[in-house]
Amino acid sequence: MSTETREPLERTIERSVALQPGVASVEVNINREKVRQAANQFKYCELSGAMLDVKVVVVYGQAEVHVRLKYEAELEYPLMRVEKITKQS
């Protein structure tokens, strides 16, 4: 990918995740600066977990679960975590 293909890739990932059952919303952000830093001589690089910040809201039964995948520098790892759980009425 490149900085020019970053936004279309974000939208494509969002659309594919949104196909999963229960997914109410998806927001994908690929860190532009990390893409620039990783780019080779052809201004191209591979997508890595360190570049991603993904927020997903899933509804299951009466629960609404907000999860996020984000690179955690102190762990040197893209970690997924539950940020919030609410009960739907």
For each residue, the residues with C-beta under 8 A, 3 or more apart:
1: 5 6 9 30 35 44 45 46 47
2: 5 6 35 39 43 44 45
3: 6 32 35 36 39 43
4:
5: 1 2 8 9
6: 1 2 3 9 10 30 32 35
7: 10 11
8: 5 11 12
9: 1 5 6 12 13 30 47
10: 6 7 13 14 28 29 30
11: 7 8 14 15 28
12: 8 9 15 16
13: 9 10 16 17 26 28 54
14: 10 11 17 18 26 27 28
15: 11 12 18 19
16: 12 13 19
17: 13 14 20 23 26 28 54 56
18: 14 15 23 25 26
19: 15 16 23
20: 17 23
21:
22: 58 59 60
23: 17 18 19 20 26 56 57 58
24: 57 58 59 64
25: 18 55 56 57
26: 13 14 17 18 23 54 55 56 57
27: 14 54 55 56
28: 10 11 13 14 17 52 53 54
29: 10 52 53 54
30: 1 6 9 10 34 35 47 51 52 53
31: 34 35 50 51 52 53 71
32: 3 6 35 36
33: 36 37
34: 30 31 37 38 48 50 51
35: 1 2 3 6 30 31 32 38 39 45 51
36: 3 32 33 39
37: 33 34
38: 34 35 45 46 48 51
39: 2 3 35 36 42 43 44 45
40: 43 44 45
41:
42: 39
43: 2 3 39 40
44: 1 2 39 40
45: 1 2 35 38 39 40
46: 1 38
47: 1 9 30 51 52
48: 34 38 51 52
49: 52 69 71 77 78
50: 31 34 71 78
51: 30 31 34 35 38 47 48 71
52: 28 29 30 31 47 48 49 69 70 71 78
53: 28 29 30 31 68 69 70 71
54: 13 17 26 27 28 29 68 69 70
55: 25 26 27 66 67 68
56: 17 23 25 26 27 66 67 68 69
57: 23 24 25 26 64 65 66 67
58: 22 23 24 64 65 67
59: 22 24 63 64 65 88
60: 22 63 65
61:
62: 87 88 89
63: 59 60 85 86 87 88
64: 24 57 58 59 85 86 87 88
65: 57 58 59 60 82 84 85
66: 55 56 57 82 83 84 85 86
67: 55 56 57 58 80 81 82 83
68: 53 54 55 56 80 81 83
69: 49 52 53 54 56 78 79 80
70: 52 53 54 78 79
71: 31 49 50 51 52 53 77 78 79
72: 75 76 77 78 79
73: 76
74:
75: 72 79
76: 72 73
77: 49 71 72
78: 49 50 52 69 70 71 72
79: 69 70 71 72 75
80: 67 68 69
81: 67 68
82: 65 66 67 85
83: 66 67 68
84: 65 66
85: 63 64 65 66 82
86: 63 64 66
87: 62 63 64
88: 59 62 63 64
89: 62
